[in-house]
């Protein structure tokens, strides 16, 4: 019974979640919303460039240590996965979108919190040319997700690294999958 309007199932609502990422959204619904908002889903290469914010040699937007300076920089699982979450970052599930510092491009939560849908169909093969944007245009129903989520832990998947990726069926949405909208520079909507 969970969906984007009732993220915890029947009887739940969004009253205390307006500053959290939307979840339980399929790739198809995310793509439709992005078009409705005069944008689109980012490609995998665009997502990674945005997450790296000009730093190509980092594991995370802030550096190479998950808890640099003994500070939490992302919402990921702490403790023993999957039996005990220490909640030392303060969140059992999703966190507000601005709960942690933005990266050098001003983008929040590029890793952790929720997986984010990308435009690309999932493939294991990339164009080796570094200047290219390896958009996968397969007709498949499996698409790329980037960023990891609050359920990621080093012992389990370690997928909250900038280079990490996963995949999901275009019809599925869950409580740890969301999206962000990309805009062409000339088409960014006014706030």
C-alpha positions, 0 to 999 in steps of 0.5 A: 500500500505504499506509494509516493503519497503514502510513503509508509503505506496505508494511513501515512502521508506527506505532512512531515516529509515535504523536505524529503526526497520523493520515493516509490516512484518508478523510472517511467513516472520520474521521466513523466514528471521531469517532462512535465516540469520542462526537464528530463532525467540526467544521463548517467554521465551527467549525474556523475559529473554533477556529483563529482563537482569538478573532482574526478579523483574522489570516492565521495563529493567531499573526499575519500573518507566516508566520515571525514573529520568524524562528521556524517556527510551522507545518509547511509546505514551505520551499524551492522547491516541489516540487523542494527542501524546505529542512526548516528547520522540521525536518520532511520530512513530518508533525510531532508534533502538539505540535511548534509552540506552541498557539493562544490556545485551546490547540489545536495545528497548526491550520495546516500539518502535515495538511489536516483533514476538516470535516463540511461538503460542499464548496460555493462558496456561503456564507450571508452572515450572519456569525452563521450557521454555513454548514453545507453539507448537500449530498448530494455526495461532496466535503467541505471540508478546512481548515488546509493541510499540510506540502506547502503553499507560498506559490508553489503553493497558500498554503492554510495560511492560516486562511481557506483551504479545499480539498476532497476526495472522501469516499473518498480519504485521503492522507499529508497529510490527517487530522482532529480530533474536535469535542465538544459542551461538555457531552460532552468526554471525561475524560482 
